[in-house]
């Protein structure tokens, strides 16, 4: 009778396997990103899977817990909290099902393991609104079926797991035959490849200890044969929400989300669910999820921008800004500018600026009742994720952000850039304080993007952006100082004095980007006329000046201002923008602003 080398799986062995599997995926993260073409060629499957597993690994590493169910439950909970993307959601539900299938036991025999894996595989498939063959679901199913078949022959994990992993590898090789998009690209499914790597790493924990698998030689690495086709991305935003509550209904939430988009996955249990959807209006997803419980975390990624970044010329400087920058979407897309959103808080709700709340929606909410809006900068992690994704693929990065004197956004961006530089192994990352905001910041960003498109080095693009920042001007007029008082920018006494005198102050920015008085006029119409005069005077010597005209709920007024600028300077250029909600919260309804690049440095 053969000797059984590994008769059971307990908490410690499961933890070692999870840690080793996570390391194997992390070591090949970039390789997985290179072959990512389904469901969207957004170059992030490896990053998402590695990030999800890193959360699991950090939680279970070094545990001395022998109770398998406790370790499995911890891993499932951490995967749910940290899951990213389709691949992360499927993995989280696989672990959730495995933990549920192992409930009530301290350790698993091969037969118990087979039952738990089968439960996990079924749960992962049920989490998807439209499961597709040729994806990681097919490979997970093949692994589970082979485990179920082999347990009739062996009670030894050391025999069972290599046989089941080999069948998973064969299923991986079949994925191009099941999904035409993979066959055309000449690759296997990235999520499925990640799962096989995870299994191989876990096997290493049983044999040689938790060592990561070596990287393949460069000549053996594969990259998908695809072309840029942003128009093929029907749904632009990868949207996720974590919801907490009691007796949450996973199937009901999945059905409620079905009309909104595709790639829908709802994972988790009765008290916590994570929804993953590809949509064009992320705010619609959050509105649905709020009906089921308390939304405690949201995430939105622009897949179209990620797809475009994948095809950016290697070495071309990538420009990143934040949502306080007002530029038309067409300019942001054509110049390949990535935008990191600030946060807007309305009561208990938190929104991602310009993504989960639009200027029109914010204006409607203000009109419905007296709301106190608060704003906050993105955390450094948001910048680190965006900068790191670009720099990891050899793209130098320049972040140009709202004036540091107005927001902590620039400080957060600088912190993220410093952390990435300390990590090493990435393309260089630099950040610049635009000393501006709104359309003036937009003009600085556009100058930098054009320099990057022209082939400038990071140092050259940074110098051009810094010169533009020194020339950026912005003048704004607001019909009421109420919003500025609520935001602490103006005192109640100053508002009372202005109201008593009938004076409308103009606002501008100092050399450092701090808000300061820029003049005054008797009444709002004269203040708007003064904006025009200042813009014309400061651009008089320029051959073809460009102005950005911004407004909050005053499109006709902004159009008249733009028409006057263009009429008095024939051949010049102007664009109109409704200002970002995070800026509108401080300016208030009816506000208008003119931004431009002046002749002289400050």
TADAGI-V139019 format. One record per backbone hydrogen bond with DSSP energy under -1.0 kcal/mol. NH is the residue of the N-H (numbers start at 1). CO is the residue of the C=O. Records with the same first field share a line. If there is no record, write none. Layout:
NH=CO ; CO
//
This chain:
9=108
11=66
14=10
15=11
16=12
17=13
18=14
19=15
20=16
21=17
22=18
23=19
24=20
25=21
26=22
27=23
29=26
32=28
33=29
34=30
36=33
42=40
48=44
49=45
50=46
51=47
52=48
53=49
54=50
55=51
56=52
57=53
58=54
59=55
60=56
61=57
63=60
68=106
71=67
72=68
73=69
74=70
75=71
76=72
77=73
78=74
79=75
80=76
81=77
82=78
83=79
88=84
89=85
90=86
91=87
92=88
93=89
94=90
95=91
96=92
97=93
98=94
99=95
100=96
101=97
102=98
105=102
108=9
113=109
114=110
115=111
116=112
117=113
118=114
119=115
120=116
121=117
122=118
123=119
124=120
125=121
126=122
127=123
128=125
129=264
139=135
140=136
141=137
142=138
143=139
144=140
145=141
146=142
147=143
148=144
149=145
150=146
151=147
153=150
154=150
157=6
159=156
160=156
161=157
163=159
164=160
165=161
166=162
167=163
168=164
169=165
170=166
171=167
172=168
173=169
175=172
177=174
179=175
182=179
183=179
184=180
185=181
186=182
187=182
193=189
194=190
195=191
196=192
197=193
198=194
199=195
200=196
201=197
202=198
203=199
204=200
205=201
207=203
208=204
209=204
211=209
220=217
221=218
224=34
225=185
226=224
232=229
233=230
234=232
237=279
238=301
239=277
240=299
241=275
242=297
243=273
244=294
245=271
248=270
253=249
254=250
255=251
256=252
257=253
258=254
260=257
262=278
265=276
266=127
267=274
269=272
273=243
274=267
275=241
276=265
277=239
278=262
279=237
284=281
286=282
287=283
288=284
289=285
290=286
291=288
292=289
293=289
294=244
296=242
297=242
299=240
301=238
303=236 ; 301
306=302
307=303
308=304
309=305
310=306
311=308
312=309
316=313
318=396
320=398
321=338
323=340
325=322
326=438
332=328
333=329
334=330
335=331
337=332
338=319
340=321
343=376
344=351
345=374
346=349
349=346
351=344
353=342
354=357
355=352
356=352
362=358
363=359
364=360
365=361
366=362
367=363
368=364
371=369
374=345
376=343
382=379
383=379
384=380
385=381
386=382
387=383
388=384
389=385
390=386
391=387
392=388
393=390
394=391
395=390
397=428
398=318
399=430
400=320
401=432
403=436
406=403
407=403
412=408
413=409
414=410
415=411
416=412
417=413
418=414
419=415
420=416
421=417
422=418
423=419
424=420
427=391
430=397
432=399
434=401
438=324
440=437
442=438
443=439
444=440
445=441
446=442
447=443
448=444
449=445
450=446
451=447
452=448
453=449
454=450
455=452
456=451
461=457
462=458
463=459
464=460
465=461
466=462
467=463
468=464
469=465
470=466
473=596
475=594
476=507
477=592
485=481
486=482
487=483
488=485
489=484
490=484
495=491
496=492
497=493
498=494
499=495
500=496
501=497
502=498
503=498
504=521
506=519
507=476
508=516
510=514
513=510
516=508
518=506
521=504
523=502 ; 521
527=523
528=524
529=525
530=526
531=527
532=528
533=529
534=530
535=531
536=532
537=533
538=534
542=539
547=573
548=595
549=575
550=593
551=577
552=591
558=554
559=555
560=556
561=557
562=558
563=559
564=560
565=561
566=562
567=563
568=564
569=565
572=569
573=545
575=547
577=549
579=551
583=580
584=580
585=581
586=583
587=583
588=584
590=552
591=588
592=477
593=550
594=475
595=548
596=473
598=471
599=538
602=470
//
